[in-house]
Amino acid sequence: MNILVTGANGFIGRNLCVHLKEAGVENVEKITRDDDDRSINEKVKNADFIYHLAGINRPENDGEFKTGNTELTQKIVDILVNNERSTPILLTSSIQAELNNPYGVSKAGAESAIAAYREKTGGTAYIYRLPNVFGKWCKPNYNSAVATFCYNTINDLSITIHNADAPLSLVYIDDVCHEFVSLLTNTPSEPEEYSQVEPVYKTTVGEVVSLLSDFKQSRTSLITNRVGVGFERALYSTYLSYFKPEQFTYDVPSYIDERGSFSEMLKTKDSGQFSFFTAHPSITRGGHYHHTKNEKFLVLKGKARFKFKHIVTGEEYEVNTSEAISTIVETVPGWTHDITNVGSEELIVMLWANEIFDRDKPDTVAMPL
């Protein structure tokens, strides 16, 4: 199957080409601004599926809207009709196609050309009226507020907000690409007049800027948002994509004393924190109990002995572990505990606690074993 992607060097095009490759599509032709009429004609007539993503949204003059949106689409349609092809074609349009402005009118014209092609040839045609698309590789200070906000936040540039409550409807680039690629194998028998990508995230300008500020502060506060699901996951990934290589790293505080070192790595708002510590040979750390707090320890390097004692009954328990086995040792409320480096080299232990350490309410009571 010969796949053709117009606008292949654009934001959506670059991402889509990567997803097509991952899906095992080997023959992907691309149309960019460098293609002339002869090249466009040859690529279009030989295509078995066309993703028509090319368009104009930031022209030097309004006349370019018609040329780059309506007329380019009509040119592709004419090539197919003249060569008696009924090639499936997908057009990325915009929700602004309903507006009476030069951009909206040009997008509506492109939609009309595709609709006429579908009616005349019986070919499968999809028209996706996309809201704002966000994700990696979207150009800041161009046509995406999210891209601009991400770039400015990372680089300490000011963000101008005229109305924090202004609504935003957003779709994530990976969802767009997954939807588009799926059409190669899951072709609807009767495509809708206007197709949509799901989910559509409903948010506001102020919420986006606030979340981006949280992401930036997380490198110093170490507190992360819920970036594993939904909109915050997609926005966080987008935010990270604007880092320059020299911005890939950051330092966390390390507290060093005669026993070894202790470093906090990551904190969550409601699911605790991650840290790690070291201990020199024969050093014992801990010697305290908790009423409510829970901790999970994993030895990454060295050998350790964990000792426990019930603070009321005096019952004792001991366990030895090392880097050779992936054993989690868990503290239990009401049992005092400590950990001793029983090896000959430095001990390194990863630690998760179910709550962020609060110096005013540490829930840590000293009781050496």
N, C-alpha and C positions, 0 to 999 in steps of 0.2 A: 504493500500500500504506500502510495506517495502522498505524504502530508505536506501541505503548504501553509506557512505562517507568514502573514503580512505584518509589518511592524515588528519584526523579530528582534530588533535591537532595543525596543521599548521596554518599559517596566513589566507589563504583563507578558510580552513576547519572550523576554529573556527567561522568566520563570517557567513559562509554559514549555519552552524548548527543553529545559532541564527535566521537567516532569515527563515529557514524551520519551526522552532518552531512557529515563528510569523505568518506563513502562515497556521498554523493549522495542520502541518504534525506531527503526534504523534509517528510513528514507524521509528526512525532513528537509524540504527546500525552504528557503527564506527570501522574503522580499523586504528590502530596506530602501532607504532614500537613495542608495547608489544604483538601484535597478532602473534601466531605461525602458521604454515602451516595448522594445523587442524582447527584452529579458522577461518582463512581466507577462507578456503574451505567451511565451514559451512555458513558463512555470505554471501559469494558471490552467492552460489547456491540458497539461499533463498531470494535474493534481487529482487525487482520489478523494480528498477531504481538504477543505480550506478553512483555516482559522483566520478570519479577516479582522485583525486587531489594529491595523494602521489607521491613523486619524490625526487631525490637527486640533489642538485645544489652546495653544498659545501662539497665535500667528502674529506677524508684523502688521497685517491689515486684515479686516474682516473678510475680504474676498478669498483669503486662503482657506477659510472654513469650508466654503463650497467646493473648492478645488480638491482639498485633502480629504473631505468626508463624503460628500454626495458624488462628485464626479469620479473619484477613484473607485468607489463602490460600483458605480454604473459601468465603468470601464471593465471591471472584473466580470460583472454579469454579462456584458456584451460579448466578451471573449468566450465565455461558456456557451452562450446561445448560438453564436456564430459557428462554433465547433461542435454543435449538437451534443453538448455535454449537459448532464443533469447532476453534476457533482454536489454532494452535500456541502453546505457552507454555513459557517457560524459567524455572525456579526456581533462585535461588541459595540453596543450603543450606550446611551446614557439616559438616566431618568430626566435629564434636561431636554430630551427630545420633545417633551410636552410644552416647553416654554417657547415663547415667541421672541427669541433673540437670535442673532446670527449663528451662534454655535448650535442652539437647539434646533433651528430650522435646518441646518446642514445635516444634523444627525437624523432628523425626521426624513430628510430626502434620501439618505442612505438606507433607512429602514424601508422606504417605499420601493426602492430599487430591488431590495432583497425579496420583498413581498411579491412584487410583480414577477420576479424570476421564479419563485416558488409556484405561482399560479400558472405561468406559461409552460414550464418544463416538467412540473410535477416533482422536481427535486426536493430533497429534504433541506430545510433552511431553519436556522435558529437565530432569533434576535434576542440578545441578552441586554436588557436595560439595567446596566450596573449602577449602583450608588457609588459612593467614594470607595475606592479600593486601596488598601494599605498593606504594607509588607516590605520585605527586604528589596533593595535596589530601586526603590521609588525615589525619584529625584527631588531633593528639597528645594524650596523656593521656586517651585515650578507649578504644579497643579494639585499638590496634596498638602493640606494643612498638617496632617499627621506626620508626614515626612519632615516638614519644616520644623514642627514642634520637637521632634526627636533630635534632629540635627542641632537645633539651637540649645536644647537642654544639655546635651552632651558637651557642647563647646562653649558653655557659659555665655550664650548670646541672649539678648532680651527677647521676650515673646509678647507681642501686642495682642490683647484680647479686647474686642469691642463689646462683646456680649457673652459672658461665661455660660449663660443658659441656652445659647444657640444650639439647636439640636443637630446631631450628626448621625447619619445612617451609613454604616461601614460594612464592607465585606473583606475578608482576609484573603490574601493572594493565594495561599495554599488551597483554600476552599474553592476559589475560582478555578485553579488549575486541575484539581481533582474532578470537579464537575465537567470541565471541558474534555479532559482525557477520557472520562467514562463514556462519552458519546461515541467513541470509536467502537465500543463493544456492546453498549446498552442503548441502542437507538430507539427512541420513542416512536411508536407507530404513527402518531399524529402530534407533532410538536405544537406547543401552545403558541399563541400569537406573539407573546413576549415571555421569554423564559427568565428565571431568576436563580441566583446562587444563594444557598442557605448555609449557615445562618446569617441573618442580617443583624448586626449589633447596633442597638439604639443607645446612643450616649449623648453627651454634650461636650462642647469645646472645653468648658471648665473642668469636667471630669477627666478628660484626656490629659490636660496640662497638669492636673493634680497628681495623676498616676505616674506620669513621667517624672515629676519632682520626687515622688516616693522612690522610684527606681534609682534615681541619681543618689539620693540620700542613703540608700541601702548599703553603699560601699563604706560609709562611715558609721552609720547606726548598726549595720549588719543585720537589720530587720528586713526580711523580704515579704512582699505581698504574696497573695495566692496566685502565683504565676504558672501554675500547672494545668489550669483548665480555663476554657472559655475565652472571653475577650481579653482578660489580663494576660493570659498566656500568649495570645497573638500579639498584643501590643508590646509586651516585654521583649519578645523575639524581634519585633520590628525595631524597637529601641536599640537593642544590642547590635543590630546590623549596621548601625551608623558609626560604630567605633572604628577608629583608625588602629592599625596594628599596635602602635605604641600605647594605645589605651586599653589593651586587652588585660592588663594586670593591675592589681592594687594590693596594698599591704594591710594586714590585720595586726592589731596590737598583740605583743607577746610579753608576758610577765615572767621574769626570770628571778629565781632565788637559789639558795644553796641546794634545794632538792632537785631542781630541773626547771622546766618552763611550762607555761600554760597559755594557750591561745584560743580565743573564741573565733569561730569561722562564720557561722550563719545563725540568725535568729528568725523565728516566725512570730506572727502576732498572737497565735493561739495554739501552737503545737510545739512549743519548746525551742531548744537551740542545740546546735552542734559545736563541739570544741574538741581540742586534743591537748594532751599533756605529755611531758617526758619525765622520767625519774632516773637518777643515777643508780648504779649498782648498790644494793642493800638499803636504798632509801624507801621509806614508807610514807604514803600519802593517804589522806582521808582521816580516819579516826573520828567520825561523827555519824549522826543519824538524822533522819528526816521524818516528820509527821505525815507529810502528804507527797512530797516530791519523789519522783521516780527517775532513776538514771540507768542507762544501758552502756556497758563498756565493751570494747573490742580491742584486743591487743594486736597492734600492727607490726611491732618489732620487739623481740626480746621475750623474757619469761616473767610471769607474774603469779603471785599468790594472793588470793582474795580471802579475807577473813570476815566473818559475820558473828554478831552476838546479839541475842534478843535483849532489849533494854529492861525488860521486866523479869522474864523467866531465867535469863542467863544462858539459855541454850546457845551452843556454838556450832559454827559450820565453817568449813574451809574448802577452797577449790583452787587448783592450779591450772593455768592455761598458758598458751604461748602463741607466737606467730604461726606455728605449724598447724594450728587448728582454728577454724572460724567459729569460735564459741562466744556467744554473747553472755556476759555476766550482768545480772540485773539486781539493782538494790530494791529492797522492800521496806516500806514504812515501818518504823518501830524496831528495826535492826541496825545497830551501829556497824560500821564497816570500814575496812581500809584495804589498801593494795600495796604490796611490797615487790620491788624489783629483786627477784631471786636469781637473776642471770648475771653474766659477766660483762654485758654491754648495756648501752642505754635502752631503757624501756620507752616505747611510744604507744600511747593508748588513745583511741578515738572514743568520744563520749557524747551521748545524747541525753539531754534532760528534758522532761516533759513541760517545763516552764522556764521562762527567761529569769535569770538570776536577779533578784530584787534585794539590793543592799539594805533596804529598810525592813524587809520581811524575808530574810534569807531562808527560813525553814531549814537551818543547818545548825545542829546543836552538837558541840564538842563532847566526845566520849571515847577516849582512846581504848583500844582493846589490850 
